[in-house]
Structure formats: structure tokens, C-alpha cells
């Protein structure tokens, strides 16, 4: 497999092993190796599986045609990449941390190997191929704000008509919102980003938990699955 960066897949505060710090603590510190350790073995994100279920309800992918292409943006340790491959897709897995690339290369469930390409690449200046699905599980908030508009434009351009976006935006009431290098949106801003799409899932999640030092942590995010209008392509 090949390797070339993006910010890795981000934490879900509801998935926390008891023997270590919560995954979001490592993510807040950008301690990606520790974060990958904590989330190893977790199931694929629910936004991804919802998008895949929607494609399958449309009869895709099919055994007769070339598998469609999905981009796993901020793929991290590869939980979503493995799910995509297992459900018949070709995958371009992109991440900006070398430990994510190493872990992907060591997985034995990224099969068939000829259907996955791994790229080590940052969000800044990212160029994406055309694809039926762009999956960005908990990764977009870690795009620096000055690059977010260009990244989102690249995502929208990459998605084929009939294709989908699956992922999260982080809300303006999240405790991480004041951190200068994070991208957060109000509900209205998040909805505006999806103006070109048919929104199939838009769930606002807002709740509280604690960090490793028992300090309160407020979470605010938008879980999204959205379809680009048009013909049902086959990229």
C-alpha cells in the first residue's frame, strides 16, 4: 500500500475505555498516538454506516460494476476504512499523522489490498479525486479555520452527483470552540454548508462529560449524512 497527510479521525466522546484517559483528552492535546491506542478496535462511526446503508438501499455497490470510490478523510487508525472495504468499496484513506499511516499499514483487515490507497497529506491545499462518498468522521473540526472554506469546497467538488458526505461539524457551544486552530460552526452555519445537498441526517448533539482530571467538558456537534443531487453515479 502507498502512503502520502490530513488530520486523523476524531474522537466520539461516548466511546471511552475505562482503563485509560477518555479518547477526547488525547485528541484535545493532539496526542494522536495515544488517541489511536484508546480507540483501537472501536466499531465504525454511525454516520458512515448510515450513509452506506443508504447506498445499499439504492443497490450500490453491485458485483457487476467497478466498486465505487470513497474518501476516508482523517482516517486515523482505520476503523472506517476497514468497514468501507468490507462493504465493497474502493477507498482512498487520507491522514496527516505518520502514526495513523503506520497503523493502517499494519492492519490485516484492509482487504483486498488492491482496493485501498493510503495518502499522508494535510488538510491545507488538499486535492481530492471525484468520489461517491467523502467520509470525515470527527476530523473536520481539526482543520485550521483559515483553511476550512477551501477544504469544504474541495469536498463538495469531489462528491459525484448522487454521492454523499458523512461526518461531523463541531458546534459553537463546544468547549473546544475558543481554541484558535479549531473549526466550529453555529447550527445556521452548518446548515448553510449543506445548502447544495439533500440532507438525510442532521442531528444536533449537545451533552456534558468530564475530562481525565474530572473537569466538566461540554460537547456540541452536528452528525451529518447528506446526498448531492443528481444522477446515481458509479465512481
PEURGI-V680654 format. One record per residue. RES is the residue in one small letter. SS is DSSP state (h for helix, s for strand, l for the rest). NEAR is the number of other ideal C-beta (glycine too) atoms within 10 Angstrom. Layout:
# PEURGI-V680654
res->(RES,RES)
ss->(SS,SS)
near->(NEAR,NEAR)
This chain:
# PEURGI-V680654
res->(x,x,x,x,x,x,x,x,x,x,x,x,x,x,x,x,x,x,x,x,x,x,x,x,x,x,x,x,x,x,x,x,x,x,x,x,x,x,x,x,x,x,x,x,x,x,x,x,x,x,x,x,x,x,x,x,x,x,x,x,x,x,x,x,x,x,x,x,x,x,x,x,x,x,x,x,x,x,x,x,x,x,x,x,x,x,x,x,x,x,x,x,x,x,x,x,x,x,x,x,x,x,x,x,x,x,x,x,x,x,x,x,x,x,x,x,x,x,x,x,x,x,x,x,x,x,x,x,x,x,x,x,x,x,x,x,x,x,x,x,x,x,x,x,x,x,x,x,x,x,x,x,x,x,x,x,x,x,x,x,x,x,x,x,x,x,x,x,x,x,x,x,x,x,x,x,x,x,x,x,x,x,x,x,x,x,x,x,x,x,x,x,x,x,x,x,x,x,x,x,x,x,x,x,x,x,x,x,x,x,x,x,x,x,x,x,x,x,x,x,x,x,x,x,x,x,x,x,x,x,x,x,x,x,x)
ss->(l,l,l,l,l,l,l,l,l,l,l,l,l,l,l,l,l,l,l,l,l,l,h,h,h,h,h,h,l,l,l,h,h,h,h,h,h,h,h,l,l,l,l,l,l,h,h,h,h,h,h,h,h,h,h,h,h,l,l,l,l,l,l,l,l,l,l,l,s,s,s,s,s,l,l,l,l,l,h,h,h,h,h,h,h,h,l,l,l,s,s,s,s,s,s,l,l,h,h,h,h,h,h,h,h,h,l,l,l,l,l,l,h,h,h,s,s,s,s,s,l,l,l,l,l,l,l,l,l,l,s,s,s,s,s,s,l,l,l,h,h,h,l,l,h,h,h,h,h,h,h,h,h,h,h,h,h,h,s,s,s,s,s,s,s,s,s,s,s,s,s,l,l,l,l,l,l,l,l,l,l,l,l,s,s,l,h,h,h,h,h,h,h,l,l,l,s,s,s,s,s,s,s,s,s,s,s,s,s,s,l,l,l,l,l,s,s,s,s,s,s,s,s,s,s,s,s,s,l,l,l,l,l,l,l)
near->(13,10,17,11,20,28,26,29,33,24,23,21,19,13,14,16,14,5,5,13,17,22,24,25,21,21,26,18,11,12,14,22,14,15,28,21,16,23,22,13,8,16,11,19,24,16,23,26,16,17,28,26,11,17,22,13,8,9,8,20,19,12,6,5,9,11,21,22,23,31,28,33,32,28,31,31,27,29,21,29,29,22,21,30,24,13,17,16,24,21,26,21,31,29,32,22,21,13,17,29,25,14,21,23,13,10,16,6,11,21,12,9,9,8,16,24,18,23,18,19,19,16,23,14,10,21,8,18,10,13,24,27,27,24,31,31,26,26,24,27,27,22,26,15,12,10,16,19,12,14,21,17,10,17,20,17,10,24,25,19,13,19,25,27,29,27,27,22,28,23,23,15,14,20,17,19,17,9,13,6,12,18,21,22,22,15,15,9,13,20,15,10,21,16,9,11,19,12,13,15,15,16,13,12,14,12,11,10,13,12,14,13,7,7,8,9,19,14,20,21,24,23,20,26,26,21,20,19,9,12,8,14,16,15,19)
